[in-house]
Amino acid sequence: MLTWLEETGYSQWILVSPVGWPLMLTLHAFGLAIIVGVVFSLNLRLLGLYRTIPYTALHGLMGIGWIGIWINIFTGLSIFITRASDYLTSIPFIVKILFIALGIANLVYTRKVLAREAAQWEAAGKAPPNAFWLAGSSLVFWVVAVVMGRLIAYIG
């Protein structure tokens, strides 16, 4: 099946057309910028920075992050099918996918917590200690995912 994916017309278009590969990489970088920008802003606020941003506003900000995630799911799968058999044996790729899954799970959970508790945090004037752990782990997940994504080209 992996060989079939690599030989599809779409995969070949990405690989050989003058716009396929550059387009996918550009959109992937754009989606990554959205995700990382939103996640870092959100997490830095939970860690106590940007105090002028209300906790209740963070829930809405997270919706923008999902735009980046969906862009990267599409472009990531598009890039993946060009060398599917190579990527599935690449340690950096496997680690990247694992940490993206952890990052997305963390984002989903954080969004639920914010929807439920942000108003209480606002009234108290600070987030509770569990917000620190949510933010810290999220930052680790996304940094590892980004670094592993870059290493695929060199170690992959």
Buried (B, 14 or more C-beta within 10 A) or exposed (E): EBEEBBEEEEBBBBBEEEEBBEBBBEBBEBBBEBBBBBBBBBBBBBBEEEEEBEBEEBBEBBEBBBBBBEBBEBBBEBBBBBBBEBBEEBEBBBBBBBBBEBBBEBBEEBBEBBEEBBEEBBEEEEBBEEBBEBBEBBBBBBBBBBEBBEBBEEEB
